[in-house]
Amino acid sequence: MELKTLNLEREPLDLIATEFAGLYSGDLGLSSIPGGQRSADAALESLDITGYANLRSEVLPRENRGASVLSPYIRHNLLTLDQVYRAVKDAPFRDKEKFRDELYWQEYARHLYARLGPRLFENLRFDANWSTQGDGWNREMRCIDEVVSELESDGWLVNQTRMWLASHWTVRNHKGWLHGQERMHRELIDGSRAANLLGWKWTVGAGTGKPYGF
């Protein structure tokens, strides 16, 4: 079998369109978050979570966001949870504790998914709208339009706006969360099945019985 060599000097979108035709859906685009091991290592090396506890959910302006944006590298195993956990050992205590709480959440989601598998796609503890068809992201509200646009163009969102979209889809617009999480998962470059499913389940009330009322 002859292996085909890719010309990596071509424009990325042209390369994808030509060499991966039929293997993707929708319009092509490039995230502002760079990929690859070198980018992951550089992001970890420059990681500074000072102020994270107060700024992790900041949405706008973007330059004030305190999120680390390491999740794409963690999702694709370019960085491990253990590496990132150890990297913040000298950070201010409150910021370190909050940041590590988020890593614990990722680890918990993985264990739950490993244990429950397909059952995580269903309501587990409490009933929430699970199957109603339709698009729950009515984009007449500017905050929703801005967030969905960022999701579609960048493939990444801060945690706060992920909660907005999940709540808007199911709690406000009464559409099935199964379909909403699937839509979001398709767009995310850090699309962890475990974390995405658990996050939607928590936000719409299927995990705690207390839906997040965005």
C-alpha positions in Angstrom: 0.0 0.0 0.0 1.4 3.4 -1.0 1.3 6.0 1.7 0.3 9.5 0.5 2.5 12.4 1.6 0.6 15.6 2.5 2.0 18.9 1.4 1.9 20.7 4.8 2.9 24.0 3.3 -0.5 24.5 1.7 -3.1 26.7 3.3 -4.8 24.7 6.1 -8.4 25.1 4.9 -7.4 24.1 1.3 -5.5 21.1 2.8 -8.5 20.0 4.8 -11.0 20.5 2.0 -8.9 18.5 -0.5 -7.4 15.7 1.7 -10.4 15.2 4.0 -13.3 15.6 1.7 -16.3 13.7 2.9 -14.9 13.4 6.5 -16.4 16.6 7.9 -19.7 18.4 7.8 -20.6 22.1 7.6 -18.4 25.1 6.7 -14.6 24.9 7.3 -13.0 27.3 9.7 -9.9 27.6 12.0 -10.1 28.2 15.7 -8.0 31.0 17.2 -6.7 28.3 19.7 -3.6 26.8 18.1 -3.3 23.0 18.0 -0.4 20.6 18.4 2.0 19.5 21.2 4.2 22.6 20.9 1.2 24.9 21.5 0.1 22.7 24.4 3.5 22.8 26.0 3.8 26.6 25.5 0.3 27.1 27.1 1.3 25.1 30.1 4.6 26.8 30.5 3.0 30.3 30.5 0.1 29.3 32.7 -0.7 31.9 35.4 -4.0 31.4 37.3 -3.6 34.4 39.5 -7.2 35.8 39.9 -8.8 32.6 38.5 -11.3 32.2 41.3 -12.9 35.6 40.5 -12.4 35.7 36.7 -12.9 32.1 35.5 -16.5 32.9 34.5 -15.9 36.3 33.1 -17.4 36.6 29.6 -16.7 40.1 28.3 -14.5 41.8 27.5 -12.5 38.8 26.4 -9.2 40.2 27.6 -10.5 40.0 31.2 -11.3 36.3 31.0 -9.6 34.2 33.6 -10.2 30.8 32.0 -7.0 28.9 31.2 -8.1 27.6 27.8 -6.2 24.4 28.4 -9.2 22.1 27.9 -8.6 21.4 24.2 -5.1 20.1 25.0 -6.4 18.1 27.9 -9.2 16.6 25.9 -6.8 15.4 23.2 -4.3 14.1 25.7 -1.6 16.6 24.8 -1.7 17.6 28.5 -2.7 15.3 31.3 -4.8 16.3 34.3 -1.9 15.4 36.5 0.5 17.7 34.6 -1.9 20.6 34.9 -2.6 19.9 38.5 1.0 20.0 39.4 1.7 23.1 37.3 -0.3 25.3 39.6 1.2 24.2 42.9 2.7 27.7 43.7 -0.4 29.6 42.7 -2.4 31.7 45.3 -4.3 29.3 47.5 -7.9 30.3 46.6 -7.1 30.4 42.9 -5.3 27.0 43.1 -8.2 25.4 45.0 -10.8 26.6 42.5 -8.7 25.6 39.5 -8.1 22.2 40.9 -11.8 21.8 41.6 -12.4 22.0 37.9 -9.8 19.3 37.2 -11.5 17.1 39.8 -14.8 17.7 37.9 -13.2 16.5 34.7 -11.8 13.4 36.4 -15.2 12.7 38.0 -16.9 13.0 34.6 -14.5 10.5 33.1 -15.1 8.0 35.9 -18.8 8.4 35.7 -18.8 7.9 31.9 -16.6 4.9 32.2 -19.0 3.3 34.7 -22.3 4.3 33.1 -21.5 4.5 29.4 -24.6 5.0 27.3 -26.8 5.6 30.4 -25.2 9.0 30.7 -27.1 10.0 27.6 -30.3 9.6 29.7 -31.9 11.3 32.6 -30.4 9.6 35.7 -31.7 11.1 38.9 -34.4 13.7 37.9 -36.7 14.2 35.0 -35.8 16.9 32.5 -36.9 17.5 29.0 -34.8 14.9 27.2 -36.2 14.3 23.7 -38.2 17.3 22.4 -37.0 18.1 18.9 -36.1 21.6 17.7 -33.5 24.2 17.9 -33.3 25.7 21.4 -30.9 28.5 20.6 -33.3 31.3 19.6 -30.7 33.9 18.6 -32.8 37.0 18.9 -31.1 37.7 22.2 -27.7 39.3 21.4 -26.0 37.4 24.3 -27.1 34.1 22.8 -26.2 35.1 19.2 -22.7 36.2 20.4 -22.1 33.0 22.3 -23.4 30.7 19.5 -21.3 32.6 17.0 -18.2 32.1 19.2 -18.9 28.4 19.6 -19.3 28.0 15.8 -16.2 30.0 14.9 -13.8 29.1 17.7 -15.1 25.8 19.0 -14.6 26.9 22.6 -16.5 28.7 25.3 -16.0 29.7 28.9 -17.9 27.6 31.3 -20.4 30.3 32.1 -21.6 30.7 28.5 -21.8 26.9 28.1 -24.3 27.0 31.0 -26.2 29.9 29.3 -26.6 27.8 26.1 -27.7 24.7 27.9 -30.2 26.5 30.0 -31.5 28.6 27.1 -32.0 25.4 25.1 -33.9 23.3 27.6 -35.0 25.4 30.6 -36.1 28.5 28.6 -37.1 27.0 25.2 -38.2 23.6 26.4 -36.1 21.5 23.9 -34.6 18.1 24.6 -31.2 18.4 26.3 -30.0 15.3 24.5 -30.2 17.1 21.2 -28.7 20.3 22.6 -25.6 18.6 24.0 -25.1 16.8 20.7 -25.2 20.1 18.8 -22.7 21.6 21.2 -20.4 18.6 21.2 -20.2 18.7 17.4 -18.8 22.3 17.6 -16.4 22.0 20.5 -12.7 21.4 20.0 -12.6 20.2 23.6 -15.7 18.1 23.1 -15.4 15.6 25.9 -18.4 13.2 25.9 -18.1 12.8 29.6 -17.8 16.5 30.6 -20.3 17.8 28.0 -23.0 15.2 29.0 -22.5 15.8 32.7 -22.4 19.6 32.3 -25.7 19.6 30.4 -27.3 17.2 32.8 -26.3 19.4 35.8 -27.5 22.6 34.1 -30.9 21.4 33.1 -31.6 19.8 36.4 -31.3 16.1 35.4 -28.5 15.7 37.9 -29.6 17.7 40.9 -33.2 18.5 40.4 -32.4 22.2 40.3 -32.2 23.6 36.8 -30.0 26.6 36.2 -32.3 29.5 35.4 -30.3 31.6 33.0 
